[in-house]
Amino acid sequence: MQLLTVENVSKSYGQADTLALDNVSFSLATGEFMAIMGTSGSGKTTLLNSIATLDVPTKGQILFGKDDITKMSGEQATLFRRNNLGFIFQDYRLLASLTAKQNITVPLSLLHKTPAEIETSVTRLSKKFDVFQVLEHYPHELSGGQKQRIAIIRALIKEPKLVIADEPTGALDSNSTKTIMQQLALINEELQTTILMVTHDPYSASFAKKVLFLKDGKLYATLEKEVQETKIQYQKRLSDMMLMLER
């Protein structure tokens, strides 16, 4: 079942009509883990912002189920994001004045969940991501990997239909990156959480079943992990494609 369908989307900026996106089309199925890669200025962020209803395409349509989200009003877009999307950012975006637990529960308070429901959800996910012991700590007391795991739980806690991850491992060391990506892959497999991730890192992208490559605002190529292919082989193909884009 298709959750997201991007059809002939273009986005231009300024009086010179600089094209950030040029006739991009693809679809994302429910339960799929997809990554988007490309060099700086390729259109990755513009595409992600358009899907998140933070930007409006100049042409084309973006269907979430059967709804064209490009036609939504500002208020409708806000409700759409709150009810359907979870966000993970490179810089975590945790509120410094709140504990880890309080940061996690912010989205649930907007959805009018009961205290018992909130406690159950927080406990389950914090144990799964191995941060249960730091729930009462403030962000400045956490490592980068712990901050990102708290941010991921915050994105997952309301059980969104789509998780949008923007360079989720960009600020992490290799060990934390490995842990975060393994946990995201596990969530995708166990809970069938649909994930759309922008990354520049072939290792992180190798956890996605399908990877789209953008160049100069256009969809340049699509690679999928083959059945008999090892993760190392898949990662090498992704790295080779990135090298081609950089030429």
C-alpha positions in Angstrom: 0.0 0.0 0.0 1.4 3.4 -1.0 1.7 5.8 1.8 3.4 8.6 -0.1 3.4 9.5 -3.8 5.5 12.3 -5.2 4.4 13.2 -8.7 6.3 15.5 -11.0 7.3 17.8 -8.2 9.3 20.9 -9.1 10.3 23.8 -6.9 11.9 27.1 -8.0 13.1 30.1 -5.9 13.7 33.7 -6.7 13.1 35.9 -9.7 15.7 33.8 -11.7 13.5 30.8 -11.1 16.4 28.7 -9.8 15.2 25.1 -9.8 15.8 23.3 -6.5 13.7 20.4 -7.6 13.1 19.4 -11.2 10.2 17.0 -12.0 10.9 14.5 -9.2 8.6 11.5 -8.9 8.7 8.4 -6.6 6.5 6.5 -4.1 7.0 5.2 -0.6 5.1 2.2 0.6 3.8 1.7 4.1 6.5 0.0 6.3 9.3 0.9 3.9 12.7 2.3 4.9 13.9 4.7 2.2 16.9 7.0 2.1 17.7 10.1 -0.1 21.2 10.9 -0.9 23.0 13.6 -3.0 25.7 16.2 -2.8 25.1 19.7 -1.2 22.6 21.6 -3.2 21.1 18.6 -4.9 17.6 19.3 -3.5 17.4 16.9 -0.6 16.3 19.4 2.0 13.8 21.1 -0.4 12.3 17.7 -1.1 12.1 16.8 2.6 10.6 20.1 3.5 8.0 19.7 0.7 6.9 16.3 2.0 6.8 17.7 5.6 4.5 20.5 4.4 7.1 23.1 5.5 7.5 24.2 1.9 5.1 24.2 -1.1 6.2 22.9 -4.5 5.9 25.1 -7.6 4.5 22.3 -9.6 3.3 18.7 -9.1 1.5 17.1 -6.2 2.4 15.1 -3.1 -0.2 12.5 -2.1 -0.3 11.2 1.5 -2.6 8.3 1.0 -5.2 9.9 -1.2 -4.8 13.5 0.1 -2.8 16.0 -1.8 -0.9 17.7 1.0 0.3 20.5 -1.3 -3.2 21.9 -1.3 -3.5 22.2 2.4 -3.9 25.5 4.2 -1.4 26.5 6.9 -3.7 25.3 9.7 -4.4 22.0 7.9 -0.7 21.5 7.3 0.0 22.0 11.0 -2.6 19.4 12.0 -1.3 17.0 9.3 2.3 17.2 10.8 1.0 16.8 14.3 -1.2 13.8 13.5 0.9 11.9 11.0 4.6 12.8 11.1 7.5 12.2 13.5 10.8 14.2 13.0 14.4 13.4 13.8 17.0 16.1 13.3 20.8 16.2 13.2 21.0 18.7 16.0 18.5 16.8 18.2 16.4 19.9 19.0 15.8 18.9 22.6 14.5 21.6 25.0 17.3 22.4 27.4 15.0 23.3 30.3 13.2 19.9 30.2 14.4 16.5 31.3 14.8 13.7 28.7 11.4 12.2 29.8 9.7 15.6 29.5 11.1 16.1 26.0 9.8 12.7 25.0 6.3 13.4 26.3 5.8 16.8 24.6 4.1 15.3 21.5 1.8 13.1 23.6 0.5 16.1 25.6 -0.8 17.6 22.4 -2.6 14.4 21.6 -4.5 14.3 24.9 -3.0 10.9 26.0 -3.7 9.8 29.6 -0.8 9.7 32.1 -1.0 5.9 32.2 -0.7 5.7 28.4 2.2 8.1 28.4 4.1 6.2 31.1 3.6 2.9 29.4 4.9 4.3 26.0 7.9 6.1 27.5 9.0 3.0 29.5 8.6 0.6 26.6 10.6 2.8 24.1 13.2 4.1 26.6 14.1 0.5 27.5 14.2 -0.6 23.9 16.6 2.3 23.1 18.6 1.8 26.4 18.0 5.2 27.8 15.6 4.3 30.6 18.3 5.1 33.2 18.7 8.7 32.0 15.1 9.8 31.7 15.4 12.3 34.5 18.6 13.8 33.1 18.7 17.1 31.3 20.1 17.3 27.7 23.4 18.8 28.8 24.0 15.7 31.0 23.6 13.3 28.0 26.1 12.1 25.3 25.4 12.8 21.7 24.2 9.3 21.1 21.8 9.5 24.1 20.4 12.8 22.9 19.7 11.3 19.5 18.0 8.3 21.0 15.8 10.5 23.1 15.0 12.5 20.0 14.1 9.3 18.1 11.8 8.2 21.0 10.1 11.6 20.8 9.5 11.1 17.1 8.2 7.5 17.6 6.1 8.0 20.8 3.0 9.1 19.0 3.2 6.2 16.5 3.4 8.4 13.4 2.5 7.1 10.0 5.8 8.5 8.7 9.1 9.3 10.4 11.2 11.9 8.6 14.9 11.8 9.6 17.1 14.6 8.4 20.8 13.6 8.7 20.1 11.7 12.0 23.7 10.5 12.4 25.4 13.6 11.1 26.7 14.8 14.5 27.5 11.3 15.9 30.7 9.3 16.1 30.9 5.9 14.3 29.9 3.8 17.3 26.9 6.0 18.1 26.0 6.0 14.3 26.0 2.2 14.3 23.8 2.0 17.4 21.3 4.5 16.1 21.0 3.0 12.7 20.6 -0.5 14.0 17.8 0.7 16.3 16.0 2.5 13.5 16.2 -0.6 11.3 14.8 -2.7 14.2 11.9 -0.3 14.7 11.2 -0.4 11.0 11.2 -4.2 10.9 9.4 -4.9 14.2 6.8 -2.1 14.2 6.7 -1.6 10.4 7.4 2.1 11.0 7.7 3.9 7.7 11.0 5.9 7.5 12.2 8.5 5.0 15.8 9.5 5.8 18.1 12.1 4.2 21.8 11.3 4.7 25.2 11.9 3.1 26.6 8.8 4.7 26.6 5.5 2.6 26.9 3.4 5.8 23.7 5.0 7.3 22.0 4.7 3.9 22.8 1.0 3.7 20.2 0.3 6.4 17.5 1.5 4.0 16.0 -1.0 1.5 15.9 1.6 -1.2 18.0 4.7 -1.8 17.1 7.6 -4.1 20.0 9.8 -5.5 19.4 13.5 -6.4 21.6 15.6 -8.6 20.9 19.2 -9.5 17.3 18.8 -8.3 16.6 15.8 -10.5 16.2 12.1 -9.6 19.5 10.7 -10.9 19.3 7.0 -9.8 17.6 4.5 -7.5 19.4 1.6 -5.9 17.8 -1.2 -3.9 19.4 -3.8 -1.7 19.5 -7.1 -3.6 18.4 -10.4 -1.9 21.8 -12.1 -1.9 23.8 -8.9 -1.4 25.7 -8.3 1.9 25.6 -5.0 3.7 29.2 -4.3 2.8 28.5 -4.9 -0.9 25.4 -2.7 -0.8 27.3 0.1 1.0 30.0 0.0 -1.7 27.5 0.4 -4.4 26.1 3.4 -2.6 29.5 4.9 -2.1 30.4 4.4 -5.8 27.1 6.2 -6.8 28.0 9.1 -4.5 31.4 9.3 -6.1 29.7 9.5 -9.6 27.5 12.3 -8.3 30.5 14.3 -7.1 32.3 14.2 -10.5 
